[in-house]
Amino acid sequence: MSAISLGQAVVLGVVEGVTEFLPVSSTGHLKITEGLMGIPVDDTSVVGFTAVIQVGAIAAVLLYFFKDIVRIVSAWGRGLRNREERYHHDYKFAWWVIYATIPIVVVGLAAKRLVEGPLGSLWVVAVSLIVGSGVMWAADQMGRHKRGEDDTTLKDAMLVGSSQILALLFPGFSRSGATMSTALVLDLDRVAATRLSFFLGIPALTGAGLYELKDAVGAGVGAVPLAVGTAVSFVVAYASIAWLLKFVARHSFNAFVIYRIVIGIALLGLLTTGVLTA
């Protein structure tokens, strides 16, 4: 039998789609949901399943930002052929995304067992949710929000890209939360910070999903639940992206900060009372 049923796949797909790009930790929410449904969070096939359905969310980003991606990739291609085109910001940005992805790939491969083992505990998720909330609130207060997307530099991309490591090592911290917080500290405005987080997440999350595909299918997750979970995450993530960009254009991140604290405290309560096991 599949380690994850069709109904569970739908629920997890919705959770992934809603939370992947919001700064609330998709990994944390998936682990909590899996725990409540009685799914072993440390099972190899389950870990693989959650990584693979992220590809659905990434596909939503690719579709939503299709024109931007085509523009950037085209500029990169022209720059490879023509030296004069290499001064274009889009050409440079394409390389920055590549460079900024290297740290998370290196750490991800080196710390794979640690991440899937001790650091995958729900205790880590709960604490990371709360600590990450403080970081996000401080970053939003410190940032002067005066720089736009065209003002980003290689330094910005490298620092923001490297911050993804926090979410890798401490599930619950949130990849989006870490990258957006770092971008805000660098004085990018909220929309620019959010868009940069999206672009930097594409190669890292796609790579993780493809890397884990063999474990998800080979270790007990059926092809149908995997396909359904991925499709659901795609549809829900597309709507979440559109909503988030409109939200951050007019609001601070305080609502996310409060929500994360509430979820973190609630998770600590569930673990302490034995409703959930770490």
TAWO-V380323 format. One record per backbone hydrogen bond with DSSP energy under -1.0 kcal/mol. CO is the residue of the C=O (numbers start at 1). NH is the residue of the N-H. Records with the same first field share a line. If there is no record, write none. Layout:
CO->NH, NH
//
This chain:
5->9
6->10
7->11
8->12
9->13
10->14
11->15
12->16
13->17
14->18
15->19
16->20
22->24
25->29
26->30
27->31
28->32
29->33
30->34
31->35
32->36
33->37
34->39
35->38
40->43
43->47
44->48
45->49
46->50
47->51
48->52
49->53
52->55
54->58
55->59
56->60
57->61
58->62
59->63
60->64
61->65
63->66
65->69
66->70
67->71
68->72
69->73
70->74
71->75
72->76
73->77
74->78
75->79
76->80
77->81
78->82
83->86
84->87
85->88
88->92
89->93
90->94
91->95
92->96
93->97
94->98
95->99
96->100
101->105
102->106
103->107
104->108
105->109
106->110
107->111
111->115
112->116
114->119
117->120
118->121
121->125
122->126
123->127
124->128
125->129
126->130
127->131
128->132
129->133
130->134
131->135
132->136
133->137
134->138
135->139
136->140
137->141
138->142
139->143
147->189
148->151
149->152
153->157
154->158
155->159
156->160
157->161
158->162
159->163
161->164
162->165
163->166
164->168
165->169
166->170
170->173
174->178
175->179
176->180
177->181
178->182
179->183
180->184
181->185
182->186
183->188
184->187
187->146, 147
189->193
190->194
191->195
192->196
193->197
194->198
195->199
196->200
197->201
198->202
201->205
202->206
203->207
204->208
205->209
206->210
207->211
208->212
212->216
213->217
214->218
215->219
216->221
220->3
222->226
223->227
224->228
225->229
226->230
227->231
228->232
229->233
230->234
231->235
232->236
233->237
234->238
235->239
236->240
237->241
238->242
239->243
240->244
241->245
242->246
243->247
244->248
247->250, 251
253->257
254->258
255->259
256->260
257->261
258->262
259->263
260->264
261->265
262->266
263->267
264->268
265->269
266->270
267->271
268->272
269->273
270->275, 276
278->122
//
